[in-house]
Every structure is written in structure tokens, then in C-alpha cells.
Amino acid sequence: MLKRLAAVVLTVLVGACSTPWQGFAPSYEEVVGAGWIGPEVAVTPAPIYCYATLAEPECFRSPQPGEENRLVGYFGPPPY
């Protein structure tokens, strides 16, 4: 009897947590039109060139002349 009463009370309490807005999801046009977020902007990351050292790789924004053999990775246009 006590277990059934606890189950009913728990069900009522959890059911009381619902909200009238549950299931409401605005469309993308509604969100942008309301000014909540701005339009998408493409961001192009800056190129980076990383060279091996005795410890951790060292990275630069431009290719380092004469260091072609130490290049371990890059992002951007091909360096050489």
C-alpha cells in the first residue's frame, strides 16, 4: 500500500514539472527574424606552419625559408 502511494505521489510530482512551452521549437527564420542570433559568418582561419624542434614543434604564420626539412605540418596554402 505504501509503495503504491509513493508511486502515485512521485508520478504526480514529476507530471507537475511539465511546461506549456514543452514541444515548442521556433523555426530558424523565427529565431533570426527575432534578432536572437545574427546571420552565419564564414571565418577563414589564418595559415600556420609547424616545424620540428628538440622539444615540441614550433609554429609560425608564414613558411620559414631554409627549413623545408623540419616541416612537420601546416594548414593553409602549400609552403614550398
ZADO-1210 file (C-alpha; in nm, 4 decimals, padded with zeros to 6 digits):
<atoms>
<atom x="00.0000" y="00.0000" z="00.0000" code="MET" pos="1"/>
<atom x="00.2787" y="00.2412" z="00.0942" code="LEU" pos="2"/>
<atom x="00.4707" y="00.1584" z="-00.2262" code="LYS" pos="3"/>
<atom x="00.1652" y="00.2306" z="-00.4406" code="ARG" pos="4"/>
<atom x="00.1025" y="00.5598" z="-00.2641" code="LEU" pos="5"/>
<atom x="00.4674" y="00.6594" z="-00.3124" code="ALA" pos="6"/>
<atom x="00.4466" y="00.5696" z="-00.6831" code="ALA" pos="7"/>
<atom x="00.1327" y="00.7805" z="-00.7288" code="VAL" pos="8"/>
<atom x="00.2806" y="01.0778" z="-00.5424" code="VAL" pos="9"/>
<atom x="00.6028" y="01.0539" z="-00.7418" code="LEU" pos="10"/>
<atom x="00.4102" y="01.0357" z="-01.0707" code="THR" pos="11"/>
<atom x="00.2073" y="01.3443" z="-00.9794" code="VAL" pos="12"/>
<atom x="00.5158" y="01.5388" z="-00.8749" code="LEU" pos="13"/>
<atom x="00.7062" y="01.4542" z="-01.1937" code="VAL" pos="14"/>
<atom x="00.3998" y="01.5326" z="-01.4036" code="GLY" pos="15"/>
<atom x="00.3778" y="01.8762" z="-01.2424" code="ALA" pos="16"/>
<atom x="00.7183" y="01.9602" z="-01.3901" code="CYS" pos="17"/>
<atom x="00.5791" y="01.9900" z="-01.7422" code="SER" pos="18"/>
<atom x="00.5612" y="02.3312" z="-01.9024" code="THR" pos="19"/>
<atom x="00.3125" y="02.4748" z="-02.1520" code="PRO" pos="20"/>
<atom x="00.6099" y="02.5549" z="-02.3786" code="TRP" pos="21"/>
<atom x="00.7157" y="02.1909" z="-02.3961" code="GLN" pos="22"/>
<atom x="00.7451" y="02.0839" z="-02.7588" code="GLY" pos="23"/>
<atom x="00.7654" y="02.4442" z="-02.8852" code="PHE" pos="24"/>
<atom x="01.0626" y="02.4888" z="-03.1162" code="ALA" pos="25"/>
<atom x="01.0841" y="02.8081" z="-03.3234" code="PRO" pos="26"/>
<atom x="01.1995" y="02.7811" z="-03.6839" code="SER" pos="27"/>
<atom x="01.5351" y="02.9171" z="-03.7986" code="TYR" pos="28"/>
<atom x="01.3618" y="03.2094" z="-03.9704" code="GLU" pos="29"/>
<atom x="01.1769" y="03.2984" z="-03.6489" code="GLU" pos="30"/>
<atom x="01.4984" y="03.2952" z="-03.4462" code="VAL" pos="31"/>
<atom x="01.6945" y="03.5081" z="-03.6948" code="VAL" pos="32"/>
<atom x="01.3973" y="03.7370" z="-03.7582" code="GLY" pos="33"/>
<atom x="01.3529" y="03.7996" z="-03.3858" code="ALA" pos="34"/>
<atom x="01.7149" y="03.9086" z="-03.3553" code="GLY" pos="35"/>
<atom x="01.8129" y="03.6288" z="-03.1150" code="TRP" pos="36"/>
<atom x="02.1157" y="03.5417" z="-03.3249" code="ILE" pos="37"/>
<atom x="02.2850" y="03.7042" z="-03.6200" code="GLY" pos="38"/>
<atom x="02.3349" y="03.5537" z="-03.9643" code="PRO" pos="39"/>
<atom x="02.6089" y="03.2944" z="-04.0127" code="GLU" pos="40"/>
<atom x="02.9509" y="03.4399" z="-04.0869" code="VAL" pos="41"/>
<atom x="03.2235" y="03.2360" z="-04.2556" code="ALA" pos="42"/>
<atom x="03.5538" y="03.2533" z="-04.0686" code="VAL" pos="43"/>
<atom x="03.8728" y="03.1618" z="-04.2509" code="THR" pos="44"/>
<atom x="04.1496" y="03.0607" z="-04.0093" code="PRO" pos="45"/>
<atom x="04.4967" y="03.2036" z="-04.0599" code="ALA" pos="46"/>
<atom x="04.7581" y="02.9732" z="-04.2137" code="PRO" pos="47"/>
<atom x="05.0032" y="02.8045" z="-03.9777" code="ILE" pos="48"/>
<atom x="05.3283" y="02.6156" z="-04.0429" code="TYR" pos="49"/>
<atom x="05.4850" y="02.3936" z="-03.7742" code="CYS" pos="50"/>
<atom x="05.8489" y="02.2836" z="-03.7629" code="TYR" pos="51"/>
<atom x="06.0196" y="02.0122" z="-03.5579" code="ALA" pos="52"/>
<atom x="06.2475" y="02.1152" z="-03.2707" code="THR" pos="53"/>
<atom x="06.4230" y="01.9167" z="-02.9986" code="LEU" pos="54"/>
<atom x="06.1154" y="01.9598" z="-02.7765" code="ALA" pos="55"/>
<atom x="05.7694" y="02.0484" z="-02.9095" code="GLU" pos="56"/>
<atom x="05.7018" y="02.1722" z="-03.2645" code="PRO" pos="57"/>
<atom x="05.7332" y="02.5460" z="-03.3179" code="GLU" pos="58"/>
<atom x="05.4651" y="02.7125" z="-03.5315" code="CYS" pos="59"/>
<atom x="05.4683" y="03.0279" z="-03.7437" code="PHE" pos="60"/>
<atom x="05.2157" y="03.2235" z="-03.9523" code="ARG" pos="61"/>
<atom x="05.4349" y="03.2027" z="-04.2649" code="SER" pos="62"/>
<atom x="05.6718" y="02.9381" z="-04.4085" code="PRO" pos="63"/>
<atom x="06.0303" y="02.9635" z="-04.2830" code="GLN" pos="64"/>
<atom x="06.2828" y="02.9738" z="-04.5685" code="PRO" pos="65"/>
<atom x="06.5556" y="02.7093" z="-04.5494" code="GLY" pos="66"/>
<atom x="06.3612" y="02.4930" z="-04.3008" code="GLU" pos="67"/>
<atom x="06.1800" y="02.2681" z="-04.5503" code="GLU" pos="68"/>
<atom x="06.3278" y="01.9506" z="-04.3963" code="ASN" pos="69"/>
<atom x="06.1910" y="02.0322" z="-04.0477" code="ARG" pos="70"/>
<atom x="05.8288" y="02.0980" z="-04.1593" code="LEU" pos="71"/>
<atom x="05.6007" y="01.8588" z="-03.9682" code="VAL" pos="72"/>
<atom x="05.2622" y="02.0007" z="-04.0643" code="GLY" pos="73"/>
<atom x="05.0752" y="02.3018" z="-04.1969" code="TYR" pos="74"/>
<atom x="04.7299" y="02.4456" z="-04.2500" code="PHE" pos="75"/>
<atom x="04.6847" y="02.6824" z="-04.5415" code="GLY" pos="76"/>
<atom x="04.8467" y="02.7102" z="-04.8813" code="PRO" pos="77"/>
<atom x="05.1347" y="02.4706" z="-04.9560" code="PRO" pos="78"/>
<atom x="05.4545" y="02.6275" z="-04.8218" code="PRO" pos="79"/>
<atom x="05.7009" y="02.5224" z="-05.0928" code="TYR" pos="80"/>
</atoms>
